[in-house]
Amino acid sequence: MLNKIVLTVAALAIASATNAFAQDAAIGLDGARHLLGRAGFAATSSDIRAFAKLSRAEAADRLVKAAAAATSAIMPPPSWVNDKPPAPAKLQALSQPERQALQRVNVEHAFELREWWFREMLNTPSPLAEKMTLFWHNHFATSQQKVRFTPLVYRQNLLLRRNALGNFGTMLREMGRDPAMLVYLDGANSRKEQPNENFAREVMELFTLGEGHYSEKDIKEAARAFTGWSVDRETGEFMFRRAIHDYGNKTVLGKTGNFDGDQVFDVLLNKPEAAQFITRKLWKEFVSMTPDEREITKLAAMFRDSGYNIAKLMRTMLSSDAFYAPENRAALIKSPVEFVVGTMKTFEIETPNLRPFVLASALLGQNVFAPPNVKGWPGGEAWINTATLLGRKQLLDRLFRNEDRMDVAMRSVDAMAEQNGDVAPPGRDARMRRQMERQMGGIRWNLDKWAKDFGTGVPEMTRVILPMAPMTAVASADNPADIVRQLVVDPAYQLK
Amino acid sequence: MNRRKFLSAVGSLPLMGTINGVAWAAAPTTAASTPYNNLLVLIELKGANDGLNTVIPFTNPLYAQLRPRLAIARDQVLQLSEQEGLHPALQPLMPLWQNKELAVVQGVGYPNANLSHFRSIEIWDTASKSDEYLDAGWLARVFAQTPAPRQFAADGVVVGSSDMGPLSGLGVRTIALADTAQFLRNAKLAQSGTDERNAALKHILGVENEIVHAASKLNANRVFKTEFPRSAFGNQVRTAAQLVASNAGMATIRLTLSGFDTHAGQLGTQANLLKDLAEGTSALKAALTELNRWDSTLVMTYAEFGRRPKENQSGGTDHGTANAHFVTGGKVVGGIYGQAPQLNRLDGNGNLPFAVDFRSMYATVIDKWWGLNSDKILQGKFAPLDFVKT
């Protein structure tokens, strides 16, 4: 017995000594590649070299600080983002063709908004801020296809990026008043005579606690607290409609009071399950698809004690032993956005028109601002099936082929668009294809030059392109570009 | 739980699957014993076909009243019974009807219908309740419970779409292609291999292996006497026939005919689409008869919902609920099933009540066509219909 204890203590001492060493030591080139691949979309060789010298804490701190400071986008938004919604009376009076024309405008705006976001992802000084914004977009999944009036979707994106590394409680409270969310989950029309339970259900199941930690009764009661949280039809802003709010007593998760929505949020945030739920989801996004419940419980306690400080949680998570554990390296599948934006960034592909790339991501399964449902994209292994894997490979093949590269690549995207009619609403595809063809020119990219910059540095080039050694050993080639072509078709290219 | 991983990992050992927390033991069936020598061909009528102008209650006075512009004239209707008739563009289906191989199922829907395309097709694809979100498609659950033989090229093939629909999830072997020859060219980009470094890489390699495996079984060599319609859907039908001709083994093929979301100018658009559907279906029968597979094929249409009985201001119809669907095949008991549209019982949105839960259609496939048990897969008992000969 005593022996066992001594042994355990000794083992702990050794373990903590190793940890301390790992924490202080420089993360090295492979560590930097791993961190930048997860916290961003791609890592250039100069970024990798710069981060390699930092300790885990320094590296995480640098990324998180930059991301926490990046509370707004640097790229100019489309011109219509501050438009007012069409007046309800005017909407009522529209003829069917006018209605369809309006719908086309909304859909076109949604594509412009996607291009804006991709442009931001490509140009941002803080890729982590974009990754977090994307994470929260998936968490508070809201689709333009239901919201329709696209400026509301833009404003929700601002909310997400403003709070992406801020305070989760603040983000949740703002989300409860977010007009896009109020439309998407039917809160805007929820009145005391007939409370709509949609938002109340999802706020518990998907936004804070997770299934199994609340009852149907809790949902019904909470729904009453959110009645009257609505949208001003003239301005598209949040509006509290006193007359339809239920001022009576409600009992939610054992607490009773004449709660409004904010007080329900307080009740939810008070539950340890909320911190655990969010921490687990971030873990699965940034560390591993297999949650380590002991680590998550620890991190979640810290998250809750900090008053839901997301930056602090991310700093700790991104410098943890688990994050750098060998078994967690190159163990996550890139999402379509990461795959497309990452490829553009890695190979410095410049284009005046991002539409084809937005479409490629959509066709590969991730059309931002249009998650499949309120649960968001399932992600992980679900990103890859025979259709999407061949789609990814086809795109790479055309991009990296010798002849007429970009022209062919864009035709390939085009062919994919044609194959999959559901990206564009019915009747719109043809117009969009023509538009895309017109806008294809002007893409600048020189693979040969990109590859030659590495000289004979094949290991360095491999590190930039792949998160791990390729599955298939690279055959030597006279032309460095041929080595790149081998690396991008390796299955490891799908991983981060 | 991923079946494919088990297949490679444990060889012929029985394998376990977990769906919604229920664990099942399942072993791949053998080529001789598999229920999947009976092929299922699904045709998705994407955008939601207007059932009321497809199977027409031409004697019901409300029909003409609700559709002053869209009603099909009585003398145009292809009469099936005293009350019902088909849209004239469906003429190529009439030989199937006369041959008693065409089942018409009316009033197909589900409780608390959702009128969003995206959400409602998800409900159909996953066979979920209206307020329930399931991750896996209903066919994926079938194949997870009773896998197809390993030598099959795939459990299912999706033609002309990259959305796996009812075949998504649970690691079922599903191939998506538009054209067999093109798939075989693209498949060269896949590389088979094994690597145990982590689950994500294993999954990717599993999918690469699926592509390579399917490509090794498929070919596009068959020359048919049948003439296929010269349309995108006709090409899908040709591809489906090529797939069957490869003799590669597959339990199901899903085709998609798009463009049914006819909010405006429905008359011409729907007539063209129905013509396409009928000619394609007729060609499918001819080609599968050449291959001696018509008797072991069941063809079934589906869509996210039906359309509203009352026409709108633009000569179109808006999103509705209950719909009519077709089932055909050499073993189909032709006739009219379900319930004629209750035009006098529309709901507050002006939509039809449903009579046949769409999961009963699926139960018919699972229980009667494949001889399996649909209870767990559909999370409940849904009475099969009688359109399959037993």
Chai-1 contact restraints between the chains, C-beta under 6 A:
chainA,res_idxA,chainB,res_idxB,connection_type,confidence,min_distance_angstrom,max_distance_angstrom,comment,restraint_id
A,Q96,B,A264,contact,1.0,0.0,6.0,A-B,restraint_1
A,Q96,B,Q313,contact,1.0,0.0,6.0,A-B,restraint_2
A,Q96,B,S314,contact,1.0,0.0,6.0,A-B,restraint_3
A,A331,B,N198,contact,1.0,0.0,6.0,A-B,restraint_4
A,A331,B,A200,contact,1.0,0.0,6.0,A-B,restraint_5
A,L332,B,A200,contact,1.0,0.0,6.0,A-B,restraint_6
A,I333,B,A200,contact,1.0,0.0,6.0,A-B,restraint_7
A,K375,B,Y133,contact,1.0,0.0,6.0,A-B,restraint_8
A,E381,B,H203,contact,1.0,0.0,6.0,A-B,restraint_9
A,I384,B,I204,contact,1.0,0.0,6.0,A-B,restraint_10
A,I384,B,V207,contact,1.0,0.0,6.0,A-B,restraint_11
A,N385,B,M164,contact,1.0,0.0,6.0,A-B,restraint_12
A,T386,B,I175,contact,1.0,0.0,6.0,A-B,restraint_13
A,T386,B,A176,contact,1.0,0.0,6.0,A-B,restraint_14
A,T386,B,V207,contact,1.0,0.0,6.0,A-B,restraint_15
A,T386,B,E210,contact,1.0,0.0,6.0,A-B,restraint_16
A,T386,B,I211,contact,1.0,0.0,6.0,A-B,restraint_17
A,A387,B,S162,contact,1.0,0.0,6.0,A-B,restraint_18
A,A387,B,A176,contact,1.0,0.0,6.0,A-B,restraint_19
A,L389,B,V207,contact,1.0,0.0,6.0,A-B,restraint_20
A,L390,B,N186,contact,1.0,0.0,6.0,A-B,restraint_21
A,K393,B,L189,contact,1.0,0.0,6.0,A-B,restraint_22
A,Q394,B,N186,contact,1.0,0.0,6.0,A-B,restraint_23
A,D397,B,L189,contact,1.0,0.0,6.0,A-B,restraint_24
A,Q419,B,A178,contact,1.0,0.0,6.0,A-B,restraint_25
A,N420,B,S162,contact,1.0,0.0,6.0,A-B,restraint_26
A,G421,B,S258,contact,1.0,0.0,6.0,A-B,restraint_27
A,P426,B,G47,contact,1.0,0.0,6.0,A-B,restraint_28
A,P426,B,D261,contact,1.0,0.0,6.0,A-B,restraint_29
A,M471,B,G193,contact,1.0,0.0,6.0,A-B,restraint_30
A,M471,B,D195,contact,1.0,0.0,6.0,A-B,restraint_31
A,P491,B,I204,contact,1.0,0.0,6.0,A-B,restraint_32
A,P491,B,L205,contact,1.0,0.0,6.0,A-B,restraint_33
A,Q494,B,I204,contact,1.0,0.0,6.0,A-B,restraint_34
A,L495,B,A200,contact,1.0,0.0,6.0,A-B,restraint_35
